[in-house]
Amino acid sequence: MNKTLRRPVIAGNWKMNKTPAQTKALIEELKPLVEGADCEVVLCVPYIDLQAALDAAQGSNIKIGAENCHWAESGAFTGEVSALMLKDMGVPYVIIGHSERRQYFGETDISVRERTRAALDAGLKVILCVGELKEERLDDITAEVVRMQTKLALKDVTEAELENIIIAYEPVWAIGTGLTATPQQANEVNALIRSLIEELYGKNAAEKIVIQYGGSMNEVNAQELLACPDIDGGLIGGASLVAEKFAAVVAAASQ
């Protein structure tokens, strides 16, 4: 982290976990553990849990996010939720382009770009996920894949709008597998993303943008990963479902 340039962001991605009652209980347990954290604390929860999360987090330093949104404002898209719906609820953050959405639900670089555009137009802050498959890393094309995903997602995004984007580098082979990129591997790719931002938007934008690492970051490895200069926080999966574990990651980012 480089706190002189960027405020770190620790965001939990609950995926398809927790009922509304469980959501309330977990946030109530978490609030005193992260109070006064020297980083942004975000919990991205299932749609069904959003209102419970917003109510439970009210008055605390915990911000709430959704796990996806559609590119259309409204329409015949059964089962989808629009960015405007999230905004109207008072949800400030949304994850876009998570590898599980790409892998299981057919999302493409183009649909990720369209969802990102819709979220920005609605005034949401976007956590934009990029990352390579195991085969792509073994074929030594990580840089090409991550640059392409990032560049396509940010097409037509202005430098001013970039202030509402967080990029999360998530190597797909390290999500939910127990595998973690080494600090050197993670920082290398984050630095590559930052260099791309400089190429597209200039040095000032590159220095300001928050680039997280996500891929089995937890209470054990967070401190070492967050010590890297280009890792500005984490998108946390399993560890975000346990108050003490998530609080430990927040504490590591607060140092």
Secondary structure, DSSP 4 states (H G I P E B T S, - for coil): --TTT---EEEEE--S---HHHHHHHHHHHHHHHTT-SSEEEEE--GGGHHHHHHHHTTSSEEEEES--BSSSSSS-TT--BHHHHHHHT--EEEE--HHHHHHH---HHHHHHHHHHHHHTT-EEEEEE---HHHHHTT-HHHHHHHHHHHHTTT--TTGGGGEEEEE--GGGSSSS----HHHHHHHHHHHHHHHHHHH-HHHHHH--EEE-SS--TTTHHHHHTSTT--EEEESGGGGSHHHHHHHHHHHT-
